[in-house]
Amino acid sequence: MGRLRTGIPRQRNDLIFTSPAGAVQRYRVNAGNVEFQRSQNSDWRQLTSDEVLQHLVLNTVVGNWLRGRIGWAAVYPEQAS
């Protein structure tokens, strides 16, 4: 569930951004999983594989961040060709 199919460097490079409404959202790669935190006081939630793929396909900020970190082919090799 949300686990990427490749070894990802363990250094933490969180993605932090604010929505137009001012809500802070954080994403990180932790132990090969993409995780999301809605606010600083909330728990981290692991994204499912479908959620990760949706970010990549829709070219969201999160998808572009992931693509830059690990590349499309590293996440879903069968989709890269």
Secondary structure, DSSP 8 states (H G I E B T S, - for coil): --B-SS----S---EEEE-TT--EEEEEEETTEEEEESSTTS--EE--HHHHHHHHHTT-HHHHHHHHHH-HHHH-GGG--
